[in-house]
C-alpha cells in the first residue's frame, strides 16, 4: 500500500501530462511515417520518435 501512497510508478517514472503528450505525438509520427515507401522517411520518423520520447521522459525539460 505504501507503494501507491508515494506516487512512484514503473521504473521510477510518474509521467506528467506533457510527457504523455510527447508519447502520443511520437506514436502518431511513427504511425504516419512507418508505411512510407522511402526508407529515409520511414526510419527517420522512427528515430525521431524514439529520441523525443526518451528525452521527454528522462531529461526533465
Backbone as CSV, one residue per row, in Angstrom:
resi,resn,N_x,N_y,N_z,CA_x,CA_y,CA_z,C_x,C_y,C_z
1,UNK,0.819,-1.191,0.000,0.000,0.000,0.000,0.861,1.251,0.000
2,UNK,2.030,1.190,0.653,2.922,2.337,0.692,3.400,2.711,-0.710
3,UNK,3.528,1.719,-1.594,3.933,1.976,-2.967,2.956,2.922,-3.660
4,UNK,1.678,2.731,-3.428,0.668,3.589,-4.046,0.667,4.984,-3.428
5,UNK,0.999,5.093,-2.173,0.971,6.377,-1.490,2.121,7.280,-1.904
6,UNK,3.241,6.708,-2.328,4.404,7.525,-2.691,4.286,8.127,-4.077
7,UNK,3.433,7.597,-4.913,3.271,8.133,-6.253,4.279,7.581,-7.248
8,UNK,5.096,6.618,-6.832,6.061,6.010,-7.736,5.335,5.117,-8.723
9,UNK,5.971,4.922,-9.844,5.395,4.031,-10.832,6.509,3.220,-11.471
10,UNK,6.205,2.569,-12.538,7.141,1.687,-13.231,8.435,2.419,-13.581
11,UNK,9.567,1.863,-13.227,10.905,2.409,-13.467,11.117,3.770,-12.821
12,UNK,10.344,4.091,-11.815,10.501,5.367,-11.136,9.920,6.536,-11.895
13,UNK,9.166,6.273,-12.950,8.578,7.341,-13.758,7.154,7.613,-13.308
14,UNK,6.837,8.850,-13.195,5.473,9.269,-12.955,5.160,10.333,-13.995
15,UNK,4.722,9.920,-15.186,4.618,10.849,-16.305,3.594,11.956,-16.081
16,UNK,3.986,13.160,-16.445,3.083,14.302,-16.384,2.263,14.345,-17.671
17,UNK,1.365,15.296,-17.759,0.550,15.417,-18.968,1.402,15.827,-20.159
18,UNK,2.456,16.625,-19.940,3.350,16.992,-21.039,4.081,15.767,-21.576
19,UNK,4.533,14.906,-20.683,5.227,13.698,-21.114,4.283,12.750,-21.844
20,UNK,3.055,12.651,-21.387,2.081,11.806,-22.082,1.759,12.364,-23.465
21,UNK,1.736,13.684,-23.595,1.505,14.305,-24.898,2.661,13.983,-25.848
22,UNK,3.904,14.014,-25.341,5.064,13.670,-26.155,4.977,12.232,-26.637
23,UNK,4.585,11.331,-25.757,4.457,9.918,-26.124,3.386,9.734,-27.190
24,UNK,2.251,10.397,-27.034,1.170,10.275,-28.013,1.565,10.850,-29.362
25,UNK,2.234,12.007,-29.373,2.667,12.593,-30.642,3.732,11.737,-31.318
26,UNK,4.595,11.118,-30.535,5.592,10.212,-31.106,4.924,8.987,-31.727
27,UNK,3.900,8.473,-31.074,3.171,7.332,-31.626,2.472,7.701,-32.934
28,UNK,1.936,8.901,-33.003,1.307,9.364,-34.252,2.346,9.496,-35.351
29,UNK,3.530,10.044,-35.019,4.598,10.181,-36.004,5.018,8.827,-36.556
30,UNK,5.178,7.841,-35.696,5.547,6.502,-36.155,4.435,5.912,-37.012
31,UNK,3.192,6.091,-36.591,2.068,5.549,-37.350,1.951,6.142,-38.742
32,UNK,2.284,7.397,-38.880,2.180,8.061,-40.187,3.360,7.717,-41.083
33,UNK,4.559,7.683,-40.529,5.748,7.543,-41.374,6.192,6.104,-41.594
34,UNK,5.758,5.151,-40.812,6.315,3.803,-40.905,5.937,3.088,-42.194
35,UNK,4.845,3.426,-42.816,4.446,2.780,-44.066,4.890,3.562,-45.301
36,UNK,5.761,4.546,-45.123,6.247,5.349,-46.252,7.145,4.494,-47.143
37,UNK,7.055,4.696,-48.450,7.895,3.902,-49.361,9.382,4.282,-49.292
38,UNK,9.681,5.512,-48.915,11.083,5.935,-48.812,11.639,5.514,-47.454
39,UNK,12.809,4.879,-47.471,13.406,4.404,-46.218,13.835,5.564,-45.324
40,UNK,14.206,6.691,-45.917,14.632,7.848,-45.119,13.484,8.354,-44.256
41,UNK,12.301,8.456,-44.830,11.135,8.921,-44.076,10.722,7.865,-43.043
42,UNK,10.735,6.608,-43.456,10.320,5.512,-42.583,11.180,5.445,-41.326
43,UNK,12.476,5.326,-41.489,13.367,5.164,-40.350,13.661,6.483,-39.667
44,UNK,13.623,7.583,-40.398,13.805,8.897,-39.782,12.698,9.213,-38.794
45,UNK,11.469,8.919,-39.166,10.348,9.133,-38.257,10.447,8.277,-37.016
46,UNK,10.887,7.043,-37.185,11.041,6.137,-36.041,12.148,6.620,-35.101
47,UNK,13.273,7.030,-35.659,14.395,7.503,-34.833,14.025,8.786,-34.095
48,UNK,13.382,9.711,-34.780,12.961,10.964,-34.130,11.975,10.682,-33.013
49,UNK,11.041,9.765,-33.241,10.056,9.435,-32.208,10.716,8.808,-30.982
50,UNK,11.675,7.920,-31.185,12.342,7.263,-30.057,13.170,8.274,-29.266
51,UNK,13.922,9.112,-29.954,14.755,10.105,-29.270,13.889,11.108,-28.522
52,UNK,12.823,11.569,-29.134,11.936,12.536,-28.494,11.273,11.945,-27.258
53,UNK,10.804,10.719,-27.357,10.163,10.068,-26.217,11.153,9.855,-25.075
54,UNK,12.343,9.380,-25.409,13.359,9.155,-24.385,13.728,10.447,-23.671
55,UNK,13.955,11.488,-24.436,14.310,12.781,-23.840,13.150,13.344,-23.026
56,UNK,11.938,13.189,-23.528,10.770,13.695,-22.821,10.537,13.009,-21.478
57,UNK,10.895,11.734,-21.380,10.680,11.002,-20.140,11.808,11.182,-19.132
58,UNK,13.048,11.214,-19.616,14.167,11.187,-18.666,14.969,12.476,-18.568
59,UNK,14.829,13.417,-19.474,15.634,14.644,-19.419,15.013,15.732,-18.542
60,UNK,13.739,15.618,-18.228,13.020,16.590,-17.377,13.125,18.021,-17.873
61,UNK,12.886,18.230,-19.130,12.906,19.608,-19.681,11.580,20.273,-19.441
